[in-house]
């Protein structure tokens, strides 16, 4: 039975990761086509020398860092407030945002921004992309941090306040240190989600705020270049490492 389950799991993982393995392999191919002609780094050099690619990657990193930081702070505070209040309506609203299709959320955010632009001197650009990414990342941060909060003993904060600590000091000195691994894991998850997003970003981005997923999609429509294999392989490796780090932090959270 264990052998059968192991083989089934191996088959599933092979099915999921075989395309990524092929993509990574042909990113080192000297040929432009899917015929192996020898090992080469020419497509990595071509990708890294592309100024449009560099600008798109820089935009993606900047947007991801800002939106992940804002979403982590706001999501952590929201999770803490929900833990204190135990409001099922708020929790239901949180899960509603998770199951809403990206295209629906993107159109809704675009409509909101267009409505706000009538009174505010704003245009679609980096600012609106950051706001959109914060909007869909907060729910994931709340879920990760809430999972950790459910394992905490509420009496620890009460004991700290009985000993003279205020609510803020009890949170900062007692609860926050125990939440740190979960907060870091949530921040990495928000960073990954922001960097990876295409659907919502394409709807709320301006002409001067092209991100890396948008650049890859536009380049693929003009014709698949092996340079896309190279940059895609780099993205897979980078965020694969981030996901593994987030998983390690989640395990550390569960063991405490």
TIBA-336364 format. One record per residue (C-alpha): residue in three letters; chain; x, y, z. Coordinates in Angstrom, 2 decimals, always signed. Layout:
BEGIN
(site "ALA" "A" (X Y Z))
...
***
This chain:
BEGIN
(site "UNK" "A" (+0.00 +0.00 +0.00))
(site "UNK" "A" (+2.77 +2.45 +0.93))
(site "UNK" "A" (+4.65 +1.59 -2.27))
(site "UNK" "A" (+1.54 +2.23 -4.37))
(site "UNK" "A" (+0.92 +5.57 -2.72))
(site "UNK" "A" (+4.55 +6.52 -3.20))
(site "UNK" "A" (+4.44 +5.65 -6.90))
(site "UNK" "A" (+1.20 +7.56 -7.33))
(site "UNK" "A" (+2.70 +10.62 -5.62))
(site "UNK" "A" (+5.83 +10.36 -7.78))
(site "UNK" "A" (+3.70 +10.18 -10.94))
(site "UNK" "A" (+1.72 +13.25 -9.92))
(site "UNK" "A" (+4.85 +15.24 -9.17))
(site "UNK" "A" (+6.42 +14.12 -12.45))
(site "UNK" "A" (+3.31 +15.25 -14.33))
(site "UNK" "A" (+3.39 +18.63 -12.59))
(site "UNK" "A" (+7.10 +19.33 -12.95))
(site "UNK" "A" (+7.96 +17.73 -16.29))
(site "UNK" "A" (+7.08 +20.92 -18.26))
(site "UNK" "A" (+9.30 +22.99 -15.95))
(site "UNK" "A" (+12.13 +20.50 -16.35))
(site "UNK" "A" (+11.85 +20.61 -20.15))
(site "UNK" "A" (+11.71 +24.42 -20.10))
(site "UNK" "A" (+14.84 +24.60 -17.95))
(site "UNK" "A" (+16.64 +22.08 -20.15))
(site "UNK" "A" (+16.00 +23.94 -23.40))
(site "UNK" "A" (+16.97 +27.25 -21.84))
(site "UNK" "A" (+20.53 +25.89 -22.19))
(site "UNK" "A" (+20.06 +24.72 -25.77))
(site "UNK" "A" (+22.25 +26.37 -28.41))
(site "UNK" "A" (+19.47 +26.09 -30.99))
(site "UNK" "A" (+16.40 +28.29 -31.32))
(site "UNK" "A" (+14.29 +25.17 -31.81))
(site "UNK" "A" (+13.38 +22.17 -29.67))
(site "UNK" "A" (+16.21 +20.12 -31.12))
(site "UNK" "A" (+19.19 +19.75 -28.83))
(site "UNK" "A" (+22.35 +21.10 -30.48))
(site "UNK" "A" (+24.59 +21.57 -27.48))
(site "UNK" "A" (+24.93 +23.38 -24.18))
(site "UNK" "A" (+24.96 +27.19 -24.35))
(site "UNK" "A" (+24.26 +30.23 -22.17))
(site "UNK" "A" (+23.46 +32.48 -25.16))
(site "UNK" "A" (+19.77 +32.79 -24.26))
(site "UNK" "A" (+20.55 +33.80 -20.69))
(site "UNK" "A" (+22.90 +36.48 -22.01))
(site "UNK" "A" (+20.26 +37.63 -24.49))
(site "UNK" "A" (+17.61 +37.84 -21.78))
(site "UNK" "A" (+19.80 +39.75 -19.35))
(site "UNK" "A" (+20.88 +42.26 -22.00))
(site "UNK" "A" (+17.32 +43.19 -22.99))
(site "UNK" "A" (+16.53 +46.72 -21.65))
(site "UNK" "A" (+12.75 +46.19 -21.84))
(site "UNK" "A" (+13.13 +43.00 -19.84))
(site "UNK" "A" (+15.29 +44.76 -17.24))
(site "UNK" "A" (+12.69 +47.51 -16.82))
(site "UNK" "A" (+9.83 +45.00 -16.53))
(site "UNK" "A" (+11.74 +42.92 -13.98))
(site "UNK" "A" (+12.59 +46.04 -11.98))
(site "UNK" "A" (+8.92 +47.08 -11.95))
(site "UNK" "A" (+7.89 +43.60 -10.81))
(site "UNK" "A" (+10.38 +43.53 -7.95))
(site "UNK" "A" (+9.48 +47.03 -6.79))
(site "UNK" "A" (+5.73 +46.36 -6.91))
(site "UNK" "A" (+6.13 +43.00 -5.20))
(site "UNK" "A" (+8.27 +44.41 -2.37))
(site "UNK" "A" (+5.97 +47.36 -1.64))
(site "UNK" "A" (+2.71 +45.44 -1.92))
(site "UNK" "A" (+4.04 +42.52 +0.15))
(site "UNK" "A" (+5.20 +44.87 +2.91))
(site "UNK" "A" (+1.87 +46.72 +3.05))
(site "UNK" "A" (-0.20 +43.53 +2.80))
(site "UNK" "A" (+1.84 +41.83 +5.52))
(site "UNK" "A" (+1.39 +44.67 +8.00))
(site "UNK" "A" (-2.30 +45.17 +7.23))
(site "UNK" "A" (-3.02 +41.43 +7.06))
(site "UNK" "A" (-1.27 +40.71 +10.36))
(site "UNK" "A" (-3.24 +43.43 +12.14))
(site "UNK" "A" (-6.46 +42.18 +10.53))
(site "UNK" "A" (-5.75 +38.59 +11.60))
(site "UNK" "A" (-5.02 +39.74 +15.15))
(site "UNK" "A" (-8.25 +41.75 +15.27))
(site "UNK" "A" (-10.28 +38.82 +13.97))
(site "UNK" "A" (-8.61 +36.54 +16.52))
(site "UNK" "A" (-9.65 +38.90 +19.28))
(site "UNK" "A" (-13.18 +39.41 +18.03))
(site "UNK" "A" (-14.00 +35.99 +16.51))
(site "UNK" "A" (-16.33 +37.47 +13.88))
(site "UNK" "A" (-17.66 +34.85 +11.44))
(site "UNK" "A" (-19.00 +37.47 +9.02))
(site "UNK" "A" (-15.54 +38.98 +8.59))
(site "UNK" "A" (-14.08 +35.51 +8.15))
(site "UNK" "A" (-16.67 +34.71 +5.48))
(site "UNK" "A" (-15.84 +37.92 +3.65))
(site "UNK" "A" (-12.18 +36.95 +3.75))
(site "UNK" "A" (-12.80 +33.60 +2.07))
(site "UNK" "A" (-15.10 +35.26 -0.48))
(site "UNK" "A" (-12.15 +37.32 -1.71))
(site "UNK" "A" (-10.12 +34.12 -2.10))
(site "UNK" "A" (-12.65 +32.32 -4.30))
(site "UNK" "A" (-13.42 +35.36 -6.47))
(site "UNK" "A" (-11.95 +34.76 -9.96))
(site "UNK" "A" (-9.01 +36.99 -10.80))
(site "UNK" "A" (-10.67 +38.39 -13.89))
(site "UNK" "A" (-13.68 +39.48 -11.82))
(site "UNK" "A" (-11.46 +41.12 -9.19))
(site "UNK" "A" (-9.43 +42.82 -11.89))
(site "UNK" "A" (-12.49 +44.28 -13.59))
(site "UNK" "A" (-13.91 +45.36 -10.22))
(site "UNK" "A" (-10.67 +47.12 -9.27))
(site "UNK" "A" (-10.49 +48.80 -12.66))
(site "UNK" "A" (-14.05 +50.08 -12.26))
(site "UNK" "A" (-13.21 +51.35 -8.76))
(site "UNK" "A" (-10.12 +53.18 -9.99))
(site "UNK" "A" (-11.98 +54.74 -12.90))
(site "UNK" "A" (-14.71 +55.88 -10.53))
(site "UNK" "A" (-12.15 +57.41 -8.15))
(site "UNK" "A" (-10.28 +59.11 -10.99))
(site "UNK" "A" (-13.26 +61.40 -11.54))
(site "UNK" "A" (-12.40 +63.22 -8.31))
(site "UNK" "A" (-8.74 +62.39 -7.80))
(site "UNK" "A" (-5.91 +63.34 -10.10))
(site "UNK" "A" (-4.70 +59.77 -10.61))
(site "UNK" "A" (-3.98 +57.64 -13.65))
(site "UNK" "A" (-3.37 +53.94 -14.10))
(site "UNK" "A" (+0.24 +53.13 -13.28))
(site "UNK" "A" (+2.52 +51.69 -10.62))
(site "UNK" "A" (+0.38 +53.12 -7.83))
(site "UNK" "A" (-2.79 +51.36 -8.99))
(site "UNK" "A" (-0.91 +48.09 -9.52))
(site "UNK" "A" (+0.43 +48.23 -5.96))
(site "UNK" "A" (-3.06 +48.90 -4.59))
(site "UNK" "A" (-4.48 +45.99 -6.58))
(site "UNK" "A" (-1.76 +43.62 -5.38))
(site "UNK" "A" (-2.28 +44.66 -1.78))
(site "UNK" "A" (-6.01 +44.01 -2.19))
(site "UNK" "A" (-5.64 +40.37 -3.26))
(site "UNK" "A" (-2.60 +39.59 -1.08))
(site "UNK" "A" (-4.10 +40.61 +2.26))
(site "UNK" "A" (-6.45 +37.61 +2.38))
(site "UNK" "A" (-3.55 +35.16 +2.05))
(site "UNK" "A" (-1.60 +36.95 +4.79))
(site "UNK" "A" (-4.61 +36.83 +7.11))
(site "UNK" "A" (-5.06 +33.09 +6.56))
(site "UNK" "A" (-1.41 +32.25 +7.26))
(site "UNK" "A" (-1.18 +34.43 +10.36))
(site "UNK" "A" (-4.61 +33.30 +11.62))
(site "UNK" "A" (-3.50 +29.68 +11.43))
(site "UNK" "A" (-0.70 +30.51 +13.87))
(site "UNK" "A" (-2.94 +32.62 +16.13))
(site "UNK" "A" (-5.35 +29.72 +16.57))
(site "UNK" "A" (-2.55 +27.75 +18.25))
(site "UNK" "A" (-1.69 +30.48 +20.77))
(site "UNK" "A" (-2.86 +30.60 +24.36))
(site "UNK" "A" (-4.91 +33.76 +24.93))
(site "UNK" "A" (-4.05 +33.76 +28.61))
(site "UNK" "A" (-0.43 +34.69 +27.86))
(site "UNK" "A" (-1.42 +38.23 +26.88))
(site "UNK" "A" (-3.82 +38.43 +29.82))
(site "UNK" "A" (-1.06 +37.39 +32.19))
(site "UNK" "A" (+1.24 +40.07 +30.73))
(site "UNK" "A" (-1.43 +42.74 +31.23))
(site "UNK" "A" (-2.07 +41.51 +34.78))
(site "UNK" "A" (+1.62 +42.13 +35.45))
(site "UNK" "A" (+1.31 +45.74 +34.30))
(site "UNK" "A" (+1.86 +45.66 +30.56))
(site "UNK" "A" (-0.49 +47.64 +28.33))
(site "UNK" "A" (-2.27 +46.08 +25.38))
(site "UNK" "A" (+0.35 +47.31 +22.90))
(site "UNK" "A" (+3.27 +46.10 +25.02))
(site "UNK" "A" (+1.60 +42.74 +25.60))
(site "UNK" "A" (+1.14 +42.32 +21.85))
(site "UNK" "A" (+4.67 +43.49 +20.99))
(site "UNK" "A" (+6.52 +41.56 +23.68))
(site "UNK" "A" (+4.41 +38.39 +23.96))
(site "UNK" "A" (+2.33 +37.72 +20.85))
(site "UNK" "A" (+4.42 +39.26 +18.07))
(site "UNK" "A" (+7.58 +37.16 +18.73))
(site "UNK" "A" (+5.49 +33.98 +18.50))
(site "UNK" "A" (+3.92 +35.22 +15.26))
(site "UNK" "A" (+7.21 +36.14 +13.58))
(site "UNK" "A" (+7.73 +32.88 +11.59))
(site "UNK" "A" (+4.15 +32.99 +10.32))
(site "UNK" "A" (+4.47 +36.67 +9.39))
(site "UNK" "A" (+7.66 +35.98 +7.44))
(site "UNK" "A" (+6.01 +33.05 +5.66))
(site "UNK" "A" (+3.01 +35.23 +4.81))
(site "UNK" "A" (+5.29 +37.98 +3.50))
(site "UNK" "A" (+7.09 +35.52 +1.21))
(site "UNK" "A" (+3.76 +34.20 -0.05))
(site "UNK" "A" (+2.50 +37.74 -0.74))
(site "UNK" "A" (+5.76 +38.55 -2.52))
(site "UNK" "A" (+5.41 +35.49 -4.75))
(site "UNK" "A" (+1.75 +36.15 -5.54))
(site "UNK" "A" (+2.45 +39.76 -6.44))
(site "UNK" "A" (+5.44 +39.00 -8.66))
(site "UNK" "A" (+3.55 +36.23 -10.47))
(site "UNK" "A" (+0.25 +37.99 -11.14))
(site "UNK" "A" (-0.71 +38.76 -14.72))
(site "UNK" "A" (-4.52 +38.94 -15.05))
(site "UNK" "A" (-5.23 +41.66 -12.48))
(site "UNK" "A" (-2.04 +43.56 -13.29))
(site "UNK" "A" (-2.81 +43.71 -17.00))
(site "UNK" "A" (-6.15 +45.38 -16.24))
(site "UNK" "A" (-4.95 +48.05 -13.80))
(site "UNK" "A" (-1.45 +48.80 -15.15))
(site "UNK" "A" (-0.62 +51.92 -17.08))
(site "UNK" "A" (+1.56 +52.26 -20.14))
(site "UNK" "A" (+4.65 +52.90 -17.99))
(site "UNK" "A" (+4.16 +50.04 -15.52))
(site "UNK" "A" (+4.74 +46.85 -17.49))
(site "UNK" "A" (+5.69 +43.94 -15.23))
(site "UNK" "A" (+7.70 +40.82 -16.00))
(site "UNK" "A" (+4.65 +38.51 -16.50))
(site "UNK" "A" (+3.18 +41.10 -18.89))
(site "UNK" "A" (+6.49 +41.28 -20.79))
(site "UNK" "A" (+6.70 +37.48 -21.04))
(site "UNK" "A" (+3.13 +37.21 -22.30))
(site "UNK" "A" (+3.59 +39.96 -24.88))
(site "UNK" "A" (+6.88 +38.42 -26.06))
(site "UNK" "A" (+5.31 +34.96 -26.35))
(site "UNK" "A" (+2.52 +36.36 -28.54))
(site "UNK" "A" (+5.09 +37.82 -30.95))
(site "UNK" "A" (+6.82 +34.45 -31.21))
(site "UNK" "A" (+8.39 +32.14 -28.68))
(site "UNK" "A" (+12.07 +32.95 -28.21))
(site "UNK" "A" (+14.46 +30.72 -26.24))
(site "UNK" "A" (+15.22 +33.82 -24.16))
(site "UNK" "A" (+11.76 +33.31 -22.66))
(site "UNK" "A" (+12.87 +29.86 -21.56))
(site "UNK" "A" (+15.88 +31.38 -19.84))
(site "UNK" "A" (+14.01 +34.09 -17.94))
(site "UNK" "A" (+11.22 +31.66 -17.05))
(site "UNK" "A" (+13.74 +29.18 -15.66))
(site "UNK" "A" (+15.28 +31.93 -13.53))
(site "UNK" "A" (+11.85 +32.89 -12.18))
(site "UNK" "A" (+11.03 +29.25 -11.38))
(site "UNK" "A" (+14.29 +28.79 -9.48))
(site "UNK" "A" (+14.00 +32.08 -7.59))
(site "UNK" "A" (+10.45 +31.62 -6.42))
(site "UNK" "A" (+10.88 +27.92 -5.89))
(site "UNK" "A" (+13.50 +28.84 -3.31))
(site "UNK" "A" (+11.16 +31.41 -1.76))
(site "UNK" "A" (+8.36 +28.85 -1.51))
(site "UNK" "A" (+10.69 +26.34 +0.13))
(site "UNK" "A" (+11.76 +29.03 +2.59))
(site "UNK" "A" (+8.11 +29.86 +3.34))
(site "UNK" "A" (+7.36 +26.18 +3.89))
(site "UNK" "A" (+10.30 +25.88 +6.28))
(site "UNK" "A" (+8.99 +28.87 +8.23))
(site "UNK" "A" (+5.51 +27.33 +8.32))
(site "UNK" "A" (+6.94 +24.12 +9.76))
(site "UNK" "A" (+8.83 +26.11 +12.34))
(site "UNK" "A" (+5.58 +27.86 +13.21))
(site "UNK" "A" (+3.78 +24.55 +13.64))
(site "UNK" "A" (+6.50 +23.15 +15.91))
(site "UNK" "A" (+6.35 +26.05 +18.36))
***
